Amino acid sequence: MKNKIDKKVIRIRAALVFLTMFVIILGCTFLVNENQKKREQLKAAYTAESTISRVEVQLNRYMAESDLVKKSIEDGLMISDAQFAQLSRLMQDEDYIIKTHEIAKDGIVSQIYPIQGNENAMGFNVLEDSERKKAALLARDSGEYTIAGPFDLVQGGTGVLLFDPVYQTDAQGNEKFWGFSVLVMDWEKFIDKMELDKLEDAGYHYQIWKRGNKDDEQVVIAQCVNFEKEDTLEVACEVPNDTWYFEIIPENGWITLIQRLWGLLISFMTAFIIMTVYLQFKMRRYREQIHETQLEKAVHEAKCANEAKTRFLFNMSHDIRTPMNAIIGFADLLEKHIDEKERVRDYIGKIKSSSEFLLSLINYVLETARIESGKMSLKKEVCCASRLIESLTDVFEPEVCKKGLTYSYTKDIEHEYVMGDDTKVREIFINIIGNSLKYTPAGGKITIDIREIPFDRENYIAYKIVVEDTGIGMSEDYLPHIFEEFSREHTSTESKVVGTGLGLPELLFRS
């Protein structure tokens, strides 16, 4: 379950890495696109300003050519219609962009060249016309020529007016407004002369406009065919006494759709590659950790199995020694009393009993699978408590006689026959009684009391077994350590008894 959770966490983190990198790279792509957009806008702004500058230069050239008429009037000369016509012919450009040259004394058109076709303009007051009034007053008050329009001309057609104010100086030296020198231009020809269509050839869409008489009114001066006012760059360009607004945008936008798609694709692929590398790296580390964990587990299991085997062999070697001592002891007695038939039969029976116990221990040693697993299973067999105690008496008789000990047991049991593991119970008794024999000095006393006590579990009984001796005993401080392997309260020098300290620990192992 933990492995599945770990894999899920790795995948979630990989997804977060993908999202994070995708956002970061997409942000970098956006910055690159924005930088490109700024460069394109700088180029467009330069193009717009250059175009307006060409317009202004051309207008200045026209006004310079008409400056002779203005100077003559300012010097007080009276210009006849014939003289005015002659001067106007000299000012006429080869492209016929200037449609009409007019003189408007006090703002009223009084002289026109050519007169033919423009008769309706004669006597027209530009200072009172609602469309022309604003530009005319601006030119009059500022003293600078002003461009106005395009307008629908009273004589027909469409044109742009260039108002050039004329002032005369009176006897007192004060300048007084006299009127206007007006150039009426064919705006379409003028735009063609400016070659604005080349902007479209260069891949730009554009619109040139200015504010009308109302603040929110926009008067379109020129624009391309397919102009769409969306995300355009607006450049304010100053012209004489006015401001034109040039809106421009590349035909395919500042950032093309292909560039946007490529940026999105590159962000996705780069984030995906980084996520894949991260996922492979983490999964490899995860597999290494799993392998390392499994290896540690296998090493731990092998160590535990080895420790169990070692502990088992130590314990068994300890258990085997007791019945072997009994067999050797009764064999010595048998040799001494070989001619005494009753004793011989008794000794042989006790040797046989000890041998059977020894054989059962050896059978346990041979069960390798149980040794390696560190677990021992209990057998279910019929056991007799009285016979068990008697067999133990036979096993310990040689040692009891050798040390001159008083050995006795009492029993008070109702159920002698029970189901259990006879060998295991016998081992526990051998270890406890064996320790009593070992640590009780010569002439001492060992008593065993077995009695049945009440037990509330159905079909089960409980025995209380007390082994008491007059040996060296153990202190209360040592009790927490009694089941530690190779642990003894007293050294061999103190107790004068040789031992390994395996007796009590193997009781825990057996039980």
Secondary structure, DSSP 8 states (H G I E B T S, - for coil): -HHHHHHHHHHHHHHHHHHHHHHHHHHHHHHHHHHHHHHHHHHHHHHHHHHHHHHHHHHHHHHHHTHHHHHHHHTT----HHHHHHHHHHH--TT--EEEEEEEETTEEEEEES-TT-GGGTT-BTTT-TTTHHHHHHHHHH-S-EEEEEEE-TTSSEEEEEEEEEEEE-TTS-EEEEEEEEEEE-HHHHHHHHTTHHHHHTTEEEEEEEE-SSTT-EEEEEE-TT---SS-EEEEEEETTEEEEEEEEETT-SS-HHHHHHHHHHHHHHHHHHHHHHHHHHHHHHHHHHHHHHHHHHHHHHHHHHHHHHHHHHHHHHHHHHHHHHHHHHHHHHHHTTT-HHHHHHHHHHHHHHHHHHHHHHHHHH-HHHHHHT------EEEEHHHHHHHHHHHHHHHHHHHT-EEEEEEE-S--EEEE-HHHHHHHHHHHHHHHHHHS-TT-EEEEEEEEE---STT--EEEEEEEESS----GGGGGGTTSTT--SS-HHHH-----S-HHHHHHHH-
